[in-house]
Amino acid sequence: MEEKKFDLNSIIGFVLIFGILIWIMYQNQPSDKEIAAEKAKKELVAKQEAQAKADKTKTAVLPVAAATPGDTVQLAQLQKTLGGFAYSATLPSAKESFTTIENEKMILKIANKGGYIVEATLKEFEKFKKGSGELVELIKDNNANLNIQLQTNDNRTLNSKDLFFEPTLTKVGADQVLTMRLKAGANEFLEYKYILKPNDYLVGFDIRSQGLNKVLNSAKPLDLVWDLKTYRNEKSVAYDNRFTEIDYEYGDEKYSNVSSHGQGKEEAPEKVSYIAFKQHFFATILSTEKPFEKSKLQSDDLVKDDKIDTVFTKQFKATVPLAFSNGEVDYKMSWYFGPSDYKVLKSYDRNFQKIIPLGWGIFGWINRWVFIPLFGFLSSYIAYGIAIIIFTILIKLAMSPITYKSFLSQAKMKVLRPEITELGEKFKKDPMKKQQETMKLYNKAGVNPMAGCIPALIQLPFMYASFQFFPSAFELRQKGFLWADDLSSFDSVVKLPFNIPLYGDHISLFPILAAIAIFFYMKMTSGDQQMAAPQQEGMPDMAKMMKIMIYVSPLMMLIFFNSYGAGLSLYNFISNLITIGIMFVIKNYIVDTDKIHAQIQENKLKEPKKQSKFQKRLQEVMEQQEAAKTQNKKK
């Protein structure tokens, strides 16, 4: 009985697949530089805390902000401290109070002190598990700040976050307009204007000054500093943190991001049109009509151990310059508080959808023009779990002609195997001659040895695209199927009382099913029908290694996918089941080995086909090597 072995094309295919899998799993691992930077993080935090204490001491005179205009002693002291903004500190609004605006999508709470949003709650989405009753809160409990550093003409530096704004809430049609003014006089002020439209995630945000050229030094831009500690909003800490990063658009619609591991610092190269503090499934985006110059961005990883519960995942900070124009500042901007949903982000026509990691090149193209439209159509009519199954079936059926061509090529190679083996024995002592004669046999029989490998390579982009698509599919968030209560997170069926390194502290069922399907698929493809390539020198060890991989591959699936989203594991399970079915049908009902053998024998009697450029060049190289070898022997 002939021993089962892998053919060369299968080896190439599986090596490529596993190489891509390993790259996908570890592409977000921190570099040595990032690990080293993590050590400096503690020093940075300590320095920031010390600075915060110093700032608090520096602005300790602010409680007298409620002083009356007639108290000349306190006003003199206040004027010295506030550098021209003492007028604002004497207004009735100079107290810890808030203004709330809301629409169908969100609730925003803006503080008089600092004039910034201190609470941003999304009304349509819940944290962790649907039914918990806890709404997603992007901003709350001082996890965010917006501050403008005001440089006065007498060389003082003031922070807008420590000063009091006067609120005025009005309605313009259906829009709510909240004007916050930091006043230096009756007609001298710094203004924030928030414009909230009905049923919208986008909030208009304008910053302008009036009459402050007598107070502020306009020789250089004002620094606007925006920082945010991102709350964990998903079940898996590691999964949520992996996709939490700073993204930005600059120049002529160019896109980039800051490292999501350890401590990442970056200076945007030119004109930034938006900055996104993106989490796995939610985002806070600041966009501007007039681009920012030389923006400084920083990201710090706050998750020390993703095996334990955590509150915050990342600390983000952006510093952008607000340039003066004719002695005043005037910027029309907007905030986006909402889901990281490709369709929602794209609807704003501001390139916000670029923050969704769909992959580069052909991978992103497949996701944008195939996966997203197809899955969006299916999921609009049927349940999400069923939609994944039908989606997978359609993709695999579309790929079935490629699977057929690959199998047909391997079948042809298997028919030629006895003759190739004979050539190997005949030219055992002359490997170069053996290769030349083998190529001649392929050409005479009309068989292309690369035909089985190329179809497999064509399918790889679709496989990689799925690794990008499913983790980014917002539609799967908190959507259940069978035992999985959330297809965007792991489908834990057993909670372990201990943690297994690399695996985790739970057992997910869909990865187990996917691993079983992979095992049977690899066993099937290692059978006689897939045994196309002849035994060659060095191949016995490779064959043994591939036999080991039959068992290693399912193990890798169990380890790496245990904490991945259930939707991706379900896709892989169904995909392998369908592939097994398609190959069974092709093997038993479509491909006839006897007919293939007869056709090859008939081809041998015909005039050999003209060699392709690749075959011709390969043969020339071999002939040159053989000639060089002969010449060396003569010497």
N, C-alpha and C positions, 0 to 999 in steps of 0.2 A: 504493500500500500504506500502510495506516495506521501511523503511528509508535507504537512501544511506550512506554507511560508508566505511572507508578504512579497508582493511584487515591488519593483523599484518605484513606480509611480505612487503606490500607497505609502511607501516610506517617506518620499518627498512630501506628499500631502500631509501626512500626520506630523512630521517634523515641523512643517510650516504652521500647521494649526496650533500645535503646542507652543511653538515660539510666540505666536500672536497671543495665545491665552496667557502665557506667563507675563508678556509685556503689558497686557491689559490689566492684570491683577496688581502688577507692581509699578505701573507708570506713575502713580501718585505717591510712591514711597519717598520719604525725605532723603535728600542728598547729604553727603558729609558736611557740606557747607551749611546746609539748613540745620543739621543736628548741632553743629558748633554754634550757630547763631542762637539756638535755643538756650544755651548756657548764659548768653548775654541778656536774655529776656528778663531774668529775675532782677538784674541790675537796673534795667530800663524801668521795670514796674516800680522798684523802690525809689528811683529818681522821680518818677511821675507822682508817686504818693507824697514825696517830700515837697515837690513843687506845688501840689494841691494844697498842702498845709500852709505853705508860704503865701499862696494866693488868698487863702481864707483869712489869714492874719492881715494881709495887706488891705483887704476890703472890709475889715471889721467895722469901719465907720458907717457902713451902709444901713444898719438898723436905724440911724437917725434920719432915714429917708422920709419919714413921716413928719419931719419938722415943718413948722409953719413958716410962711414967707417973712413974718415979722421977727423971727428969731435970728437976728443978724450974726450972732456969734457962731451958731451952728451952721448957718448958710456959708459963712466965710470958710469954715473948715471943710464943708461939703464941696464948695467950689474948688478948693485946692485939690481935693481928692478926685473929683469927677471931671475936672478939666473942661468945664463949659456945659456939662450935662446935668448940673444941679437943678435946673428948672424941672426936668423930668422927675427928679427925686422928690419934689414937693407936691406932685399931683396926687389926687385920690387913688390913682391906679398903682401907686408905689407900695404895693403890698402883695403878699403871697395869695394870688387869686388866679382863676382859670376861666377860659372860654371854651365851650364845647360846640363843635359843628359835626354834623353827620349826614350821611345819605344812605342809600340802600346797601352800599358795599362796606362802609367803614365808619368808625367813630374816632374823631380827632380831638384831642384836648391840648389847648395851647396855654402856656403860662405867661402871666404878665412879666415875671422876672425872666429875662432872656428872650422873650417873644417867640420861643421855639416850641415845637410839638413835643409834649412830654408823655403822651399816650397815643398810640395808633393801634386800634383794634379792628380786625377783619371780622365782619358779622356773619360771613357765610362758611367759615372754616373752623374746625375744632382741632385741638392739639392731640397728639398721640393716638388716641382711639376714638372713633366716632361714637357719640353717645356719652362722652365724659362730661359734656357741658362746659368745658373750658375752651373759650374762643382763642384763636391765634392772636397774640399780642406782639407786634413787631417792636413797639416802643412802650416801655413802662418802667417804673421804679428807678428812674435816673440811669437807664442803660444807654442813653443817647444824649448828645449835646450838639448844639450849633452855636458857634461863637465867631464873632468878627473882632479882630484885634484893631482897635482904634488908636492911631498915632496922632496925638494932639500937636498943635503948633508949639507948645512949650515942652515938647519932648517927653510927654507922659504916654504910657500905654494903658489903655482901658480895655476891658473885656465886656462885650455886649451881653454875655450870659449872666453877668453880675449886676446888670442895670435893669431898670423897670421900664416896660413899654406900656403905652396907653392903648387899650383895645377899643375898636369901633366895629360892631357887627351890623351889616346891612344886607339887603337882598336886591339883586339885579336880575329881574325876571325870575327864573327858577334857580339861579345861582346864589350861593351864600358867599359873601365877601367879608372877610375879617381883616381889618387893617390894624396893624400894631405899630405904634410910633414911639421911638425913643427920642424925646424932645430935648433940644438945647435952648429952645426959645419958642415963642408963639408960632413962628413960621420957619423954624429951623429944626430939622429932625432927620433921623434915619428910620426908614419905613420898611416893614415886611408886610406883604399883602398875600393872603391866602384866598384862593378862589376854588370853591368846591361845587362841582356840577352834580346833578342828579345821576345816580346809577353809574358812577365812574370811579375807577381806581386812581385816576390822575388828578392831582391837586395843583392848581396854578400857584406859583410862588415867585413874587416879584420883590426885588430889593432895590430901593432907590434912596438917595439922599436929597435934601433940599436945604440950601443956605448954610451948609456946614463947612464951606471953604474958609470961613473965619476961625473955625474951631479945629478942623482936622488938617493934617499935613498931607497934601495931595501930590507930593513929589514922587511917591511910590505907591503901588497898589495896596489895598487892604487885604489882609490874610483872613479868609474864611476857613474855619476849621470845623470839620464835621466828623464826629466819631460815634461809633455804635458797637455795643457788645451784643452779638446775635444770640437770641434765645434758642435753645433746642426745642424743636416743634415736632420731631418724628420719633418713632419707637426705637429705632437703632441709632445710638449715639455715633458710632463709626460711620454709618452710611450717610447720616445727616451732615456730619463734619466733612466727609470726603468731597461733597459737592458745594461746600460753603467757601466762597472766595470773592475777591474784588475783581470786577470786570469793568472795562472802560472802552469807549470809542474815541478815536483821535484822528486828526488830519482829515484826509479825504475818505471817510468811512472805513478807516482801518480799525482793527479790533485787537485787544490784548487783555491779559489778566495778570494779577500778582500771584506769586506762589501761594498755594493753599496749605503748605506744610511749614511748621516751625515759624520763624519770623521772616517775613518777606517785605522788602522795601523797594520802591520803584518810583522813578520820576518820569511821568508821561512825557514823551518826546516833543509833542506839539499839540496845539489846539484841541482840547478835550471837549467833546460835545455832551457826553454823559458819563457818570460814574455810578456803578451798580454795586451795592453791598448785597450779594446774592447768597441765599441759603439754598438748601436742596430744593424745596418746593415753594419758597417765597422770596421776594426781593424788595429792597428799598432802593430806588433809583433817583438820583438828582441829575436832571438834564437842563441844558441852557441853550438859548438861541444864540447868544454871543459866546463863543468858545472860551474856555479857560486856558491860560498860558502856564506852562511849567508846573503842572499839578504834581504834588507829592503824595504818594499813597503808601500805606503801611498796613500789614496784616499780621496778627499774632495768634497762634494756635493756643487756645485756653484748655483744651482737653488733654489732661495728663495721662489718663488711663480710660480708654473707651469701654472697659469692662465694668466700670462703676457708673452709677447714676450721675448726671451732670445737669447744670442749669444753662451755662453758656458754652458756646462752641468756639467762636472767634472774636477777637477785638480788632475792629477796623478803624482806620483813621485816614481822612483825606484833607489835604491843605491846598486850597486853590486861591489864586489872586483875583481880586475884584479891582479892575483898572478904573481910574478916574477918566471922565470925559468932560472937558470944560469945568473942571473943579468939582464935579459931582459923580456919584456912582449910580448906574441905572442898568439893571440886569433883569431880564424876563426869563424865569426858570419854571420848573415844575418838579413836583415829587410824585413818584409812583410807589404806592403801597399796595401790594397785591400778590397774586400767585405767579410762580415761575412757569407759566403755561404758555407754550409756544404760540398758540393761536391768539390768546389774549394779548400777549406782548406784541405780536406782529400787527394786530389791529390798530395800534397807535401810529404806525408808519414812521417810526423813529429808529428803526434798527434795534429795538430793545430785544428782539428775539435772538440776537447774536449771543446773549448770555447763556442760552441753552446749549449744553455741550453735545452737539450732534455728530462731532467728528469732522476731520478735515478732508478736503479733496472729494474723492468719489464716495467716501463713507457718508459725509454730510449730504451729498447730492442724493444718495439713495434714501436717507432718512427724510429729507425735505420733500422729495418729489414722488416717493413710493410709499414708505412706511407711514408717515404722518397722514397723508390724504386717505390711504386705504384703511388704516386702523380707525381714523376719525369717522369715516363713513360707516364702518361696521358697528362701532361702539355707539353710534347715534340711534341704532335700531335694536340692538340686542345687548344682553348683560356682558360686562367686561371680560369675565372669564371665558365665556363662549366666544366672544369676539376674538380673543387671543388664539383660541383653537382654530377658528375659521380662517383667521389671518395667516396662521402658520400653514394650514393646508393649502391656501392659495399661493403662498410664496413657494412652497415645496413643489406644487404642481407646475408652477412657472419655470422652476429649475429642473424639472424632470427630463426635458430633452437633453440638457447638459449632462445629467446623471446617466442617461442612456448612451450618449456618445462616449463617455468615460468608460462605462462597462463594456461597450462594444470594442473599444480599442484594447482593453485588457483581455478580452476574449480572443481577439486576433493574435495578440502577443502570446497567449497560452498555446494556441495552435502551432505557432512557430517554435515553441520552446524546445521540442526534441531536436530540431535542426540546429538551433542555436547552441544547444548543449553539445551536439556533435562537432560543431565548429570549435567549441571550447576545448574539446579533447584533442582535436586535430592540431590546433595551434596553441597547445598548452604552454610551450616554451617560447612563444612569440606573441605576447599580449597585444602588441600594436597591430600585427597582422590579423589577429582574431577580431579586433575591433573593426578593421577595414572590411573584412569579409562579412561581418555581421551587418554593417551598414549597407553593403551591396545586397544582402539577402532581404533586408527591409525594403529597399528600393524596388527590387525585382518583384516582391510579393505585394507591393502597393500598401505597405504598412508604415505609419508614422509613429515611432516610439514615444514621441512627445504628446501624441493626441490624447492619451489618457490623463496626463498631468495637467494640461491646459484647462480642460473643463473644471477640474477640481479647483484650480487657482481662480477661475471666474467666480466661483461660489464664495470664496473667502471674504470679499468685500461685504457681501450680504450678512455673513456671520458676524463680522466685526461691527457692522452698522447696528445689528440687533443689540450688541453689548452697550452701545451708546443710546439707542432709542428707549429701551424699556426702563432704565434707571431715570431717564429724563421725562417720562410720560406722566404728566401731572394728573391725567384722567384716572390713573390707577390708584391714586392716593385714597386710602380708606374705602376702597371698593373690594368687597369680599367675593370669594369663590370657593365652594366646598368648605374645607377646614381652614382655609386662609382668610383671616379677617381683614387683611390689608395687602393687596397685590403689589404695592410699592415697597413693602418691607418683607422680612423673612416670615415664613409660615410655621412658626414654632408649634410643635405638637407635644413636645416633652421639655420641661424645664429641668435642667441638671442642677444638682446641689453643689457642683464644682465647675471649674472652667478648664477646658481642654485647650492647650496652646494651638493656635491657628484655627481651631474648629469653633470654639465658643462654649457657652454655657447652656445651650439648647439644641434640640434636634429638629431640623426642618424636613418635612416629608417630600416636597417636590424635588429638591436636589437628590434625594435617595432614588426616586423614580427615574429622574434623568440619568443618574449614574448607572442604574440597571439597564436602561435603554442603550446607553453608550457601550456597555459591556457586550450586549448581544450583537450590536451593530459591528463592533470590532471583531468579535468572534466570526461573524458572518463574512466579513471582508477578508479574513485571513484564511478562508477555505480554499478548496481546490479551484473553484471557478475564478477566484481572484489571483491565482498563482500564475502570473504572466511572465515575469522575468526569470531568466535562467540563473542557476547558481554561479556566482562569480567569486573571485578571490576577495576575501574580506567580508563576504556576505554572511557566512555562518554566524559570526558574532552579532552582526546587525539583525539577523533573523531572531536570535535569542533575545536581543534587546527589545525588539518590537513585540515579541510574545509577552515579555514582562510588562510592556506598556498597555497590553490588553487589560491588565489588572491595575496598573498605576493610573490610567486615565479616569476610570470611575472614582478612584480614591481622591484624585485631584478635584473632581466635580463635587464630591462630598465636602471636602475641606474648604474650598474657595467659595462655593455657592451657598454654604449653610447660612451665612449672614447677608446674602444678596436678596434683592427683591423677588418675591414669589412669582411675579409675572414673567421674569426672565427665565427662571427655572422651569416654569410651565411651558414656555416657548421651546426650550431646549428638549424637554421630555417629549412633547408632541412632534417636534421636528425630527428627532431620531426615530420615533415610532414610524412616522410616515416614510422616512428614508429606507428603513428596513422593509416596509411594505412595497415600496416602489422597486427596490432591488430584487425582492422576491418575485415580483411579477415579471420584471425584465429577464431575470435568470431562467425562470421556468416556462414563460409563455411567449416571450418576444425574441430573445436571442437564441438562434439555433446553431450550435457549435459545428454540426456536420455541414450545414450550408456555408458557414464561414470558411471551413477547411476546403471545401470544394471551390469556393470563390478564389481563395488564395492560390490554390493549385492552378486555376485557370489564369490568374494574373501572371503567374510565373512563365506561362507560355507566350504571353504577349510581350510586346516591346516594353522594356522598363520605362517607367514614368520619368520625365525629366526631373532631375533633382532640384529641390528648393535651394534658395540662396544659402540658407542655414546649413543644409545637408552638404552642399557643395563646398562651403567654406570649412566645415568640420572635417570633411574628407581631405581637403588640401592640407589642413593643419597636421592631420595624422600622417599623411605622406611625407611632409617636411620633417616631422619628428623621426619617422622611420629612416629617411635618408641621412639625417644627422647621426642617428644611432649606427648605421652601417659605416659611415665615414669615420666615426670614432673607433670602431673595431679595427679598421684598416690601419689606423695610426698605432 
